[in-house]
Amino acid sequence: MQRFYIRPVQNKGRLAFQVNYGEIDTESRRWRRRQNLFWDPGLAEEFLMEKRREFLSRSRVNLGGDRLLHRDVLRAVEVLNDVPGATMEAAARLLKECRSSRERRGGKFEEPKSRQVELSPRAYLGLVHEAREAGLRLSDLVEGIMWKHIEERSRRRAEEQLQQKWKRNGK
């Protein structure tokens, strides 16, 4: 799996930003790790996005040659196997939709300190009655409604992008 990232480093006593990315060597047709150093974080981010765009537009995903990506895809398919109608694309969009402002390694993330939601009295009573009728806790009902909404929106976006792609290709 190709990794693109920016790492802050100290260079001659100043804070610099090292951009790490991969490129295909035209002569040997092998991947080479490349690094560029920037003093401005904005320029480093812009450069990294351009390299990422170049990689995605020039290359194809090769599951057989990239063992990390291959294993990752197989594990993800196994997880989604028992979910009816689930796709990898919808799952990836859902994860992206619910990401934290600071994601950490190992699936950890920075949580918001306050997670309280204000509801009008009528909406609260309606939810309480629905939860009682369904035999659920109020928090479980609200989470279920929220997840269903986010999943549906992710699915709609994927379908819209697919339709736009078909229109561009003239199909």
C-alpha positions in Angstrom: 0.0 0.0 0.0 1.5 3.3 -1.0 1.8 5.7 1.9 1.9 9.4 1.6 2.7 11.4 4.7 4.2 14.6 6.1 6.6 14.4 9.1 7.8 17.5 11.0 11.6 17.4 11.4 14.3 19.7 12.7 16.7 21.0 10.0 19.5 23.3 11.0 17.6 24.3 14.1 14.4 25.2 12.2 11.2 23.3 12.0 10.8 21.8 8.5 8.2 19.4 6.9 9.4 16.3 5.2 7.1 14.9 2.5 7.4 11.1 2.0 5.9 9.5 -1.1 6.6 6.8 -3.7 7.3 7.0 -7.4 7.9 4.5 -10.2 11.5 4.6 -11.5 11.0 4.8 -15.4 14.1 2.7 -16.1 13.8 -0.2 -13.7 9.9 0.1 -13.3 10.3 -0.3 -9.5 8.9 1.8 -6.7 11.3 4.2 -5.1 10.7 6.1 -1.9 11.1 9.8 -2.3 11.4 12.7 0.2 11.1 16.4 -0.2 11.7 19.1 2.5 9.6 22.2 2.9 9.7 25.0 5.3 6.0 25.9 4.9 3.4 23.3 6.0 0.9 24.6 3.4 3.3 24.1 0.5 4.2 20.6 1.9 0.5 19.7 2.1 -0.2 21.0 -1.5 2.8 19.1 -2.9 1.7 15.9 -1.1 -1.8 16.2 -2.5 -0.4 16.7 -6.0 1.8 13.6 -5.7 -1.2 11.6 -4.4 -3.3 12.7 -7.3 -0.5 11.8 -9.8 -0.3 8.3 -8.2 -4.0 7.7 -8.4 -4.3 8.9 -12.0 -1.3 7.0 -13.3 -1.4 3.7 -11.5 -3.8 0.9 -11.1 -4.4 -0.9 -7.8 -2.5 -4.1 -8.0 -3.8 -6.4 -5.2 -1.5 -9.3 -6.2 1.7 -7.2 -6.0 1.0 -5.2 -2.9 0.7 -7.7 0.0 -0.3 -5.2 2.6 -3.2 -3.9 0.5 -4.2 -7.4 -0.5 -4.4 -8.6 3.2 -6.2 -5.4 4.2 -8.8 -5.9 1.5 -9.3 -9.6 2.4 -9.8 -8.7 6.1 -12.3 -6.0 5.2 -14.3 -8.3 2.9 -14.4 -10.9 5.7 -15.8 -8.2 8.1 -18.4 -7.1 5.6 -19.3 -10.7 4.6 -22.4 -11.0 7.0 -23.7 -7.4 6.3 -26.4 -7.6 3.6 -25.9 -5.1 0.7 -22.6 -3.8 2.1 -19.9 -2.7 -0.2 -16.2 -1.8 0.5 -16.8 1.6 -1.0 -19.8 2.4 1.3 -17.8 1.1 4.3 -14.9 3.4 3.4 -17.1 6.4 2.9 -18.9 5.7 6.2 -15.5 5.5 8.0 -14.4 8.7 6.4 -17.7 10.4 7.3 -17.3 9.5 11.0 -13.6 10.3 11.4 -12.2 12.3 14.2 -10.3 15.5 13.8 -7.2 13.6 15.1 -7.0 10.0 14.2 -4.2 7.9 15.8 -2.5 4.6 15.0 -4.3 1.4 16.0 -7.8 2.7 15.4 -7.7 5.2 18.3 -8.9 8.7 17.9 -9.4 11.9 19.9 -12.9 12.1 21.4 -15.0 15.2 21.8 -15.3 16.2 25.5 -18.9 17.1 25.4 -21.2 14.6 23.6 -24.6 15.9 24.8 -27.3 16.7 22.3 -30.2 19.1 23.0 -33.7 18.0 21.9 -37.0 19.8 22.0 -39.4 18.3 24.6 -41.7 16.8 21.9 -38.8 15.2 20.0 -37.5 13.7 23.2 -40.9 12.3 24.2 -41.3 10.9 20.7 -38.0 9.2 20.9 -38.7 7.8 24.4 -42.0 6.3 23.2 -40.3 4.8 20.1 -37.5 3.3 22.2 -40.0 1.8 24.7 -42.1 0.3 21.8 -39.0 -1.2 20.2 -37.6 -2.4 23.6 -34.4 -0.4 23.2 -32.5 2.1 25.3 -32.9 5.7 24.1 -29.2 6.0 23.2 -29.4 2.8 21.1 -32.4 4.1 19.2 -30.8 7.4 18.5 -27.5 5.8 17.4 -29.4 3.4 15.1 -31.3 6.3 13.5 -28.0 8.3 13.1 -26.1 5.3 11.5 -29.0 4.5 9.2 -29.0 8.1 8.0 -25.2 8.2 7.5 -25.2 4.9 5.7 -27.9 6.0 3.3 -26.2 9.2 2.5 -22.9 7.4 1.8 -24.7 4.9 -0.4 -26.5 7.8 -2.3 -23.1 9.6 -2.8 -21.6 6.4 -4.2 -24.5 6.0 -6.6 -24.3 9.6 -7.7 -20.6 9.3 -8.4 -21.2 6.2 -10.4 -23.9 7.9 -12.5 -21.6 10.8 -13.1 -18.9 8.5 -14.2 -21.2 6.7 -16.6 -22.3 10.1 -18.1 -18.7 11.1 -18.6 -17.9 7.9 -20.4 -21.0 8.2 -22.6 -22.8 5.1 -21.3 
